[in-house]
Amino acid sequence: MLGGKDEVGEVMNHEANLAQQREAALQFRDEWQPDVQEIRFTREGVTPGLGASWRVNAVATVGEREYQVIIGPDIPPGFPTGDMPSEALRTSPSLKITFSDGTWEVVR
């Protein structure tokens, strides 16, 4: 444990972390998966090392299925289980973002 933090990497302040989560969710929808209906963040994001981009674990709901994803505003999505949604067939009219603190918003 270094500097009182029990996780590797930089832990951002809470409000900045939520803003990064929102940005990451919108980028995932706009650039990678326009038919995502919900993104639920499962933890606060981190910058895992010197020069690395901020990232966060989430669950993305596409169609009727949930996918484990690692997303960030400056990185392409990663699918740690290897299970990826197929190419988007339509654009979802809204996106529900559930933040790591349990708060949520709907973006149209």
C-alpha positions in Angstrom: 0.0 0.0 0.0 1.5 3.3 -1.1 0.4 6.7 0.1 -2.7 5.2 1.8 -4.2 3.8 -1.4 -4.9 0.2 -1.6 -5.2 0.0 -5.4 -2.6 0.2 -8.1 -2.9 3.4 -10.1 -4.3 6.8 -9.5 -7.6 7.1 -7.8 -9.5 10.2 -9.0 -11.7 12.3 -6.9 -15.3 11.1 -6.9 -16.9 13.9 -9.1 -14.1 13.7 -11.7 -14.5 10.0 -11.8 -18.2 10.2 -12.5 -17.6 12.7 -15.3 -15.1 10.3 -16.8 -17.6 7.5 -16.6 -20.2 9.6 -18.4 -17.7 10.6 -21.1 -16.6 6.9 -21.5 -20.3 5.8 -21.8 -21.1 8.4 -24.5 -17.9 7.5 -26.5 -18.8 3.8 -26.3 -22.2 4.5 -27.7 -21.2 7.1 -30.3 -18.1 5.4 -31.7 -18.5 1.7 -31.0 -22.0 0.4 -30.2 -24.9 2.8 -31.1 -27.5 0.3 -30.1 -26.4 0.0 -26.4 -29.3 0.6 -24.1 -27.5 0.7 -20.8 -24.1 1.0 -19.3 -23.6 0.1 -15.7 -20.3 0.9 -14.1 -19.2 -1.7 -11.6 -16.4 0.3 -9.9 -14.6 3.7 -10.1 -12.1 4.0 -12.9 -8.4 4.2 -12.6 -5.3 5.1 -14.5 -3.4 1.9 -14.1 0.1 3.2 -14.6 2.4 5.9 -15.9 1.3 7.0 -19.3 -1.8 4.7 -19.3 -5.2 6.1 -20.1 -8.0 6.1 -17.6 -10.3 3.1 -17.8 -13.2 1.5 -16.0 -15.1 -1.8 -15.8 -18.7 -1.8 -16.8 -21.6 -4.0 -18.0 -23.1 -2.9 -21.4 -26.6 -4.1 -22.3 -27.1 -4.5 -26.0 -30.3 -6.1 -27.1 -31.3 -8.6 -24.4 -27.7 -9.5 -23.5 -25.1 -8.1 -21.1 -21.4 -7.8 -22.0 -18.5 -7.2 -19.7 -16.5 -4.2 -21.0 -13.5 -2.1 -20.1 -14.0 1.4 -21.5 -12.4 4.8 -21.3 -12.8 8.1 -23.2 -9.4 7.7 -24.9 -9.2 3.9 -25.5 -11.2 1.4 -27.7 -13.4 -1.0 -25.6 -12.0 -4.2 -24.3 -14.1 -7.3 -23.8 -12.4 -9.3 -21.0 -14.6 -12.4 -21.5 -14.1 -12.3 -25.3 -17.9 -12.1 -25.7 -18.6 -9.1 -28.0 -21.9 -7.7 -29.3 -22.5 -8.0 -33.1 -22.4 -5.0 -35.3 -25.1 -2.5 -34.5 -28.3 -2.8 -36.6 -30.0 0.3 -35.2 -29.4 3.2 -32.9 -31.0 3.1 -29.5 -33.1 6.2 -28.8 -31.8 6.5 -25.3 -28.9 5.4 -23.1 -29.2 4.7 -19.4 -25.9 5.3 -17.5 -25.7 3.9 -14.1 -22.6 5.3 -12.3 -20.4 3.4 -9.9 -22.1 5.2 -6.9 -25.5 4.0 -7.9 -26.8 7.3 -9.4 -28.1 7.2 -12.9 -29.2 9.3 -15.8 -30.9 8.8 -19.2 -29.2 10.4 -22.2 -31.2 10.8 -25.5 
